[in-house]
Amino acid sequence: MNENIYVHKSSYLRVRRFFVLNKFEGAVNNNEYVRRVQRGYMAKSMEVEKFLNMIIETLSKEFEKEVKLEEMGEGQIRIVIDSYEVRTSMSYLEEIKSPYGIDRFILESLEKEGFIFDRNRSQYIQYCFGIYNGMK
């Protein structure tokens, strides 16, 4: 098994079977599909705090900027990148938790604050906004 894949063995076998069945048709890129499935399992199994920390780290790498996560008490948090901020509650993040739901919420909130980025800048950002293979 590939050491970069951290999903349950039976899940890996389903993904591998899907790829094998579709590889000759060029229907799916194995790495992209595995990443999306892996993200789904992480969203489902991780607690919201741990999942949010992973998202913050991913956003920091994506934009090559420090992204801060600050607890404000009573379940309220603040996410800061440059001079832009998003305020929300952990309970709301729990409600919208899905493979890319929290990421999308943060990115849309940052856009409303004036943070400018191209939604097609990377595969990660495209997945956050439901853009697959350049199509909405």
Backbone bond lengths (Angstrom), bond angles and torsions (degrees), N, CA, C in turn:
res aa  C-N    CA-C-N  psi(-1)  N-CA   C-N-CA  omega(-1)  CA-C   N-CA-C  phi
1 M - - - 1.452 - - 1.524 108.79 -
2 N 1.307 117.00 142.92 1.453 123.17 179.13 1.522 109.52 -61.69
3 E 1.332 118.37 128.68 1.456 121.41 -176.87 1.524 113.08 -70.58
4 N 1.328 119.39 -14.09 1.461 122.35 179.16 1.518 112.70 -86.79
5 I 1.311 118.10 -3.35 1.451 121.51 -178.91 1.515 108.76 -102.65
6 Y 1.330 116.78 119.89 1.447 121.63 -176.13 1.517 110.76 -114.51
7 V 1.297 117.02 53.64 1.450 121.59 177.42 1.519 108.15 -118.90
8 H 1.303 116.15 160.87 1.460 121.12 179.37 1.519 109.64 -57.96
9 K 1.328 116.17 145.31 1.461 121.25 -174.52 1.527 112.63 -53.98
10 S 1.328 118.06 -43.20 1.462 119.60 -178.97 1.526 111.02 -65.37
11 S 1.340 117.02 -34.39 1.459 120.78 176.84 1.517 110.24 -66.50
12 Y 1.329 115.72 -41.94 1.465 120.47 177.76 1.520 110.24 -59.48
13 L 1.315 116.56 -42.72 1.456 120.03 -178.95 1.523 111.73 -65.02
14 R 1.342 117.36 -37.18 1.466 120.28 176.27 1.517 110.79 -64.20
15 V 1.341 116.42 -43.41 1.463 120.45 179.29 1.518 109.50 -64.29
16 R 1.324 116.76 -45.64 1.468 120.85 -179.79 1.521 110.18 -61.60
17 R 1.339 117.80 -43.64 1.465 121.32 179.23 1.529 109.96 -60.68
18 F 1.346 116.82 -43.09 1.459 120.75 178.92 1.520 110.06 -59.11
19 F 1.330 116.23 -46.21 1.455 120.05 -178.84 1.521 111.14 -63.66
20 V 1.329 116.74 -44.85 1.461 120.08 -178.97 1.523 110.28 -61.34
21 L 1.320 117.68 -40.48 1.453 120.78 -179.52 1.523 112.53 -67.65
22 N 1.333 116.46 -28.08 1.466 120.16 -173.97 1.522 114.93 -110.38
23 K 1.316 118.82 -4.10 1.456 119.55 -171.62 1.524 113.50 -64.43
24 F 1.305 117.98 -33.84 1.457 119.11 -177.95 1.523 111.92 -74.82
25 E 1.314 116.55 -22.56 1.459 120.10 177.87 1.521 111.10 -85.69
26 G 1.333 116.23 -9.83 1.468 120.09 -177.63 1.509 111.68 68.33
27 A 1.333 117.28 26.34 1.457 121.16 -173.75 1.523 113.36 -75.33
28 V 1.328 117.16 -20.44 1.461 118.18 -174.83 1.524 109.38 -153.19
29 N 1.308 115.33 143.90 1.456 121.20 171.09 1.521 106.06 -89.57
30 N 1.303 117.94 120.67 1.459 122.52 -174.49 1.520 112.46 -53.83
31 N 1.317 118.88 -48.04 1.460 121.34 -177.24 1.526 111.84 -63.04
32 E 1.327 117.60 -43.39 1.461 121.04 179.30 1.521 110.70 -62.11
33 Y 1.311 116.63 -46.30 1.458 120.33 -178.08 1.518 110.81 -63.93
34 V 1.318 117.05 -44.80 1.462 120.77 -179.71 1.520 110.09 -61.83
35 R 1.340 117.68 -41.31 1.460 120.32 178.81 1.524 111.77 -61.44
36 R 1.329 117.32 -42.15 1.469 120.01 179.59 1.522 111.00 -66.64
37 V 1.319 117.24 -42.09 1.465 120.57 178.40 1.522 109.99 -64.99
38 Q 1.316 117.01 -43.08 1.461 122.04 179.13 1.528 109.94 -60.70
39 R 1.330 117.77 -42.84 1.461 122.00 179.36 1.529 110.62 -62.36
40 G 1.324 116.19 -37.99 1.455 120.79 177.47 1.517 112.23 -63.06
41 Y 1.305 116.59 -43.03 1.467 120.44 178.25 1.524 111.12 -66.40
42 M 1.307 117.44 -37.89 1.461 120.16 178.75 1.522 110.08 -66.08
43 A 1.316 117.68 -43.07 1.467 121.03 179.59 1.521 110.83 -62.33
44 K 1.297 115.47 -37.23 1.455 120.39 -177.93 1.531 112.33 -74.17
45 S 1.322 117.13 -38.28 1.463 119.97 -170.99 1.524 115.19 -98.62
46 M 1.326 118.76 -22.99 1.472 120.85 -176.61 1.526 110.91 -85.88
47 E 1.318 114.97 148.29 1.465 119.66 172.43 1.527 107.83 -68.58
48 V 1.321 116.19 152.30 1.463 120.70 -173.61 1.531 111.80 -59.13
49 E 1.343 118.15 -36.94 1.462 120.44 -178.99 1.529 111.19 -63.81
50 K 1.317 116.10 -44.52 1.464 120.59 -179.53 1.531 110.72 -68.16
51 F 1.331 115.91 -41.27 1.464 120.69 178.59 1.529 110.19 -63.94
52 L 1.325 117.32 -41.26 1.466 121.70 178.62 1.525 110.85 -62.98
53 N 1.317 117.69 -41.55 1.469 120.35 178.19 1.526 111.06 -61.21
54 M 1.333 116.99 -38.29 1.454 121.14 177.28 1.544 109.86 -64.75
55 I 1.324 116.55 -41.40 1.469 121.49 179.08 1.528 110.52 -63.63
56 I 1.327 116.63 -43.53 1.474 121.32 179.24 1.525 109.66 -59.81
57 E 1.316 117.06 -43.38 1.466 121.43 178.33 1.535 110.82 -63.50
58 T 1.329 116.41 -41.57 1.464 121.12 179.04 1.526 111.08 -63.95
59 L 1.332 117.19 -44.32 1.465 120.92 178.54 1.527 111.18 -63.15
60 S 1.321 116.27 -39.11 1.463 120.76 178.64 1.530 111.03 -61.73
61 K 1.327 116.36 -42.97 1.465 120.51 177.60 1.529 110.88 -68.38
62 E 1.316 116.61 -40.77 1.467 121.08 -177.47 1.520 111.42 -60.38
63 F 1.335 116.85 -47.22 1.462 120.64 -175.27 1.529 113.14 -96.58
64 E 1.340 116.05 -1.68 1.463 121.66 -178.91 1.520 110.64 52.25
65 K 1.331 115.21 44.39 1.460 123.15 178.66 1.523 107.98 -139.85
66 E 1.308 115.55 156.00 1.456 119.24 176.11 1.531 109.24 -73.34
67 V 1.312 115.65 129.08 1.460 121.53 175.15 1.523 105.90 -115.19
68 K 1.321 115.91 122.65 1.472 120.70 -176.38 1.519 109.95 -103.64
69 L 1.317 115.06 142.06 1.457 122.61 173.62 1.520 106.69 -117.38
70 E 1.326 116.06 118.37 1.462 120.81 -176.97 1.518 109.87 -121.23
71 E 1.335 115.47 130.71 1.464 120.37 175.14 1.518 107.67 -86.22
72 M 1.338 114.86 135.07 1.459 119.92 -176.72 1.524 112.05 -112.25
73 G 1.328 117.23 6.09 1.455 121.50 -179.94 1.511 112.01 93.15
74 E 1.319 115.14 154.29 1.465 123.23 178.67 1.527 113.08 52.48
75 G 1.335 116.42 37.77 1.459 120.75 176.13 1.519 115.29 77.82
76 Q 1.329 116.80 5.30 1.466 121.72 179.21 1.525 109.13 -91.74
77 I 1.334 115.56 142.00 1.460 120.15 178.63 1.518 110.44 -133.89
78 R 1.330 114.25 163.80 1.450 122.13 177.31 1.519 107.20 -134.73
79 I 1.327 116.33 131.19 1.456 122.78 177.54 1.522 106.53 -113.23
80 V 1.328 116.52 126.23 1.464 121.00 -173.28 1.530 110.09 -126.21
81 I 1.341 115.55 131.57 1.464 122.47 171.51 1.519 106.08 -135.80
82 D 1.319 116.24 123.58 1.463 122.27 -171.47 1.524 108.17 54.02
83 S 1.315 118.66 -126.31 1.463 121.34 179.60 1.529 111.97 -100.73
84 Y 1.319 117.09 11.03 1.466 121.84 -178.08 1.517 109.49 -100.74
85 E 1.327 115.92 144.26 1.459 118.80 -178.87 1.518 112.14 -141.01
86 V 1.320 113.59 153.68 1.461 122.37 176.01 1.521 106.40 -125.48
87 R 1.314 116.60 127.78 1.467 121.10 176.17 1.519 108.24 -112.95
88 T 1.314 114.87 135.89 1.461 120.24 -179.81 1.521 109.28 -161.54
89 S 1.312 115.65 -176.00 1.465 120.32 178.11 1.523 109.92 -117.69
90 M 1.305 115.09 154.39 1.464 119.74 177.74 1.526 110.05 -65.03
91 S 1.317 117.61 -32.74 1.461 119.67 179.71 1.532 110.92 -66.38
92 Y 1.344 117.23 -37.30 1.466 119.43 176.62 1.522 110.52 -66.22
93 L 1.318 117.67 -41.92 1.464 121.11 178.94 1.521 110.92 -62.67
94 E 1.329 116.36 -35.32 1.472 120.12 176.47 1.531 110.36 -62.84
95 E 1.329 116.53 -38.58 1.466 121.27 179.50 1.527 112.50 -65.64
96 I 1.321 117.23 -38.98 1.471 120.37 -174.73 1.530 112.34 -96.40
97 K 1.324 116.52 3.50 1.465 120.53 -177.05 1.519 111.03 -61.08
98 S 1.318 115.23 119.69 1.460 124.37 176.95 1.525 104.97 -154.86
99 P 1.329 119.22 177.11 1.468 117.81 -176.03 1.536 114.67 -49.64
100 Y 1.320 118.56 -42.18 1.467 120.51 179.88 1.531 112.26 -130.01
101 G 1.314 118.65 13.08 1.467 122.58 -176.26 1.521 114.29 -64.18
102 I 1.324 116.94 -45.42 1.465 120.33 -179.40 1.524 109.74 -69.28
103 D 1.321 116.28 -41.76 1.474 120.65 177.99 1.522 109.72 -56.55
104 R 1.327 115.62 -48.10 1.467 120.57 -178.13 1.524 111.01 -61.95
105 F 1.342 116.76 -43.44 1.459 120.71 178.35 1.523 110.87 -58.43
106 I 1.334 116.49 -46.38 1.468 120.50 -179.64 1.525 110.53 -62.88
107 L 1.327 116.68 -47.38 1.465 120.44 -178.32 1.524 112.23 -64.21
108 E 1.326 117.61 -42.33 1.471 120.26 178.06 1.523 110.95 -64.52
109 S 1.334 116.70 -39.71 1.465 120.77 178.49 1.525 110.72 -64.86
110 L 1.338 116.63 -40.95 1.465 120.20 177.64 1.527 110.87 -64.53
111 E 1.336 117.08 -39.16 1.476 120.55 176.82 1.522 110.55 -60.08
112 K 1.330 117.15 -43.10 1.470 120.94 179.40 1.520 111.66 -62.51
113 E 1.334 115.76 -30.27 1.474 120.98 178.72 1.528 111.99 -78.90
114 G 1.345 116.97 -11.28 1.460 120.42 178.85 1.516 114.88 109.97
115 F 1.319 117.99 0.63 1.465 121.31 177.25 1.526 107.81 -69.97
116 I 1.318 116.94 123.52 1.467 121.57 -173.72 1.521 110.14 -104.88
117 F 1.327 115.11 130.64 1.464 121.85 174.32 1.518 108.13 -156.41
118 D 1.296 115.64 158.56 1.456 122.63 179.34 1.529 108.63 -87.91
119 R 1.317 117.42 124.97 1.465 121.20 179.88 1.529 112.70 -67.38
120 N 1.306 117.07 -12.10 1.471 121.28 177.29 1.528 111.70 -106.67
121 R 1.316 118.14 16.34 1.466 121.99 -174.96 1.513 113.29 -67.20
122 S 1.329 117.66 -27.79 1.465 120.61 -179.48 1.527 108.89 -156.80
123 Q 1.308 113.92 164.50 1.460 119.79 177.86 1.529 110.55 -62.87
124 Y 1.323 117.02 -38.75 1.464 121.09 178.89 1.529 111.18 -58.62
125 I 1.322 117.36 -49.98 1.466 120.70 -179.48 1.528 110.10 -64.03
126 Q 1.321 117.48 -39.43 1.464 120.40 177.06 1.522 110.64 -59.84
127 Y 1.322 117.88 -44.23 1.466 120.56 178.85 1.531 111.03 -62.18
128 C 1.329 116.70 -37.84 1.466 120.09 178.84 1.530 111.62 -59.13
129 F 1.327 115.92 -35.54 1.461 120.88 -178.04 1.524 113.41 -101.15
130 G 1.320 116.82 10.78 1.468 120.18 176.48 1.511 114.10 72.12
131 I 1.330 116.49 25.58 1.460 120.88 178.06 1.512 107.06 -98.70
132 Y 1.325 116.79 114.23 1.463 121.39 -178.87 1.520 108.91 -116.46
133 N 1.312 116.53 127.58 1.463 122.69 179.06 1.523 112.11 54.50
134 G 1.327 115.93 38.77 1.455 120.64 176.60 1.519 114.36 76.80
135 M 1.346 118.21 7.26 1.464 120.49 -179.19 1.505 109.48 -119.47
136 K 1.317 116.20 142.14 1.467 120.66 176.63 1.498 110.18 -86.61
